[in-house]
Each structure stands twice: as C-alpha cells, then as structure tokens.
C-alpha cells in the first residue's frame, strides 16, 4: 500500500480552504449571536417590569379598596 505524500502546497491550500469556511460560518452565525444578545437584553427588561408589577398591582388594589370604602361612606 503506497502512501500519498502531501506537499506543503496541498497543506497550505487546505488550511486556506478551512479558514474560508470558518470565516463563512462566522459571518452566517453573527446574526444569530446578535439576536440572542438582543433577546437576553429584552428578558432583562421584562424581568425588571415583572419585579415592578407586583408592587404596582398592590398599590392599585389598595387604591381601589379605598375608593370603594369612600363610596360606601358617602352613601350612608
């Protein structure tokens, strides 16, 4: 079985080819990476809003209860 000798030129051409493929993959996936980073930022904002929602709902419910009590007092 004869072994095929690989020349430096063939190795260089393969390395160049691989570099081109890697650069292509980097370009193709850069949009997905940007989208994931944007989604991570959006989830951070949504988490902040969720933390604010509970106290705001509590204050709103307390205000509604006070208004209902005031209406009952006014009626009597």
N, C-alpha and C positions, 0 to 999 in steps of 0.2 A: 504494500500500500504506500504510494508516494505521497509525501506531504507537500501541500501547496505553500510555497514561501510567499509571505505577504511583504510587499515592499513598503518602504517608508511613505511613498507617494499614496499607496492604497490606504494606509492607516490615516494619513492626513486627510484624504478625501472623505473617509468615513467619519472622522472627527468633525469636519466641516459640515457634513450632512446632519450629524446628530445635533450640532449647535443650531443649525437652521430649524430643525424640528422642535427643539426646546424653546427657541425664540418664538416660533409659531404658537406653541402651546401657551406660552406666557401671554402673548397677545390675545389669544382666544379666551383665556380664563380671567384676564384682568377685569373684564366687565362683570363677571360673576363675583369676583372678590369685592369690587366696588358695591355691588348690590347687597352683598352680605353685610358689609360695613355700614351701609345706609340703614339696613333693617335693624342692625344692632343699635344704632342711634335712635331709631323710631321706637324700639322696645324700651329703651331707657326713658324716653319721654312718656310713653304710655305707663310705665311703672310709676313715674313721678305723679302723673294725673291720677292713677289709682290710689296712691297714698293720700292725695288731697280729697278724693271723692268722699271718703267716709266722714271726715270732719264736716265737710260742706253739707252732706246729707243730714248729719246730726243737727247742725245749726238750722237748716231749713225745716226739719221736723219740729224742732223746738219753737221756731217762729210760728209755724202753722198751729201748734198746740196753744201758744199764747194768744194768737188771733182768735181761735175757736173759743177759748176761755173768755176773752174780752167780749166777743159777740154774745155769749151766754150771760155775762154780767150786764151788758147793755139792755138785753131783752127784759130782764127782771126788774 
